Amino acid sequence: MLVTMPGKEPCILPVIQAVVEKRLRCRDAAYQLQLTERQVQRLMHPFLFLVQIV
């Protein structure tokens, strides 16, 4: 299965990964992505699930 990320979505993944690895605070990621902290937390959940599977 191929997952594509059009638009500005490709820049989201490295930022979320940095938050998961605790190299970046959720607040700073929200500022970078122009989202709320809650939205960043919601983006982290699927990523954490994928990390646990691999």
Contacts in CASP RR format, 6 or more apart in sequence:
PFRMAT RR
TARGET T0000
AUTHOR 0000-0000-0000
METHOD contacts of the structure
MODEL  1
MLVTMPGKEPCILPVIQAVVEKRLRCRDAAYQLQLTERQVQRLMHPFLFL
VQIV
5 12 0 8 1.000
5 13 0 8 1.000
11 33 0 8 1.000
12 33 0 8 1.000
12 43 0 8 1.000
13 47 0 8 1.000
15 24 0 8 1.000
15 29 0 8 1.000
15 32 0 8 1.000
15 33 0 8 1.000
16 29 0 8 1.000
16 40 0 8 1.000
16 43 0 8 1.000
16 44 0 8 1.000
16 47 0 8 1.000
17 47 0 8 1.000
18 24 0 8 1.000
18 29 0 8 1.000
19 25 0 8 1.000
19 26 0 8 1.000
19 29 0 8 1.000
19 40 0 8 1.000
19 44 0 8 1.000
20 44 0 8 1.000
20 47 0 8 1.000
20 48 0 8 1.000
20 51 0 8 1.000
24 32 0 8 1.000
26 37 0 8 1.000
26 40 0 8 1.000
26 41 0 8 1.000
26 44 0 8 1.000
27 37 0 8 1.000
29 35 0 8 1.000
29 40 0 8 1.000
30 36 0 8 1.000
30 37 0 8 1.000
30 39 0 8 1.000
30 40 0 8 1.000
33 39 0 8 1.000
33 40 0 8 1.000
35 43 0 8 1.000
END
